[in-house]
């Protein structure tokens, strides 16, 4: 099984040879959510991480405000989500992505459509990326990025469901990350 705090499992690794075999990440984070009215949401999350292989420290924070853009009804939900992400590393290293300052500003559109048989979720989040101090890139200080999530599930009778999902992230620096999953479930 994959260790969820093993930095070698993360796509931000640039050079696996520079990371010690027993390296770990110790992380603490907290979150605050406020729902002023139905379907609106304010979320703030912040935390600290310590990378044990080189005694590096990371500070990170995320915030969004969610507001509905279409009238919701049973099985139909669409929101816009302006969002901000910030991270800072004490030391920049060639082993993994560790900028002095990284800041992303995005505007996500997120929708869920569901009927008794089908469920479709789609999220698209174009972002402006600002970074400074990354030792492995010679990119411009401002880049464009995009993340896309697609999740589809189909109910087969009362007990079975099958589905597939995908995630894509890309930047104008030609960095791409993607994954796909498939699922089959049975309700006892």
Buried (B, 14 or more C-beta within 10 A) or exposed (E): EEEEBBBBEEEEBBEEEBBEEEBBBEBEEEEEEEEEEEBEBEBBBBBEBBBBBBEBEBEBBBBBBBEBEEEBEEEEBBBBBEBBBBBBBBBBBEBBBBBBBBBBBBBBBBBBBBEEEEBBBBBBBBBEBBBEBBBBBEBEEEBEBBBBBBBBBEBEEEEEBEBEBBBBBBBEBEBEEEEEEEEEEEEE
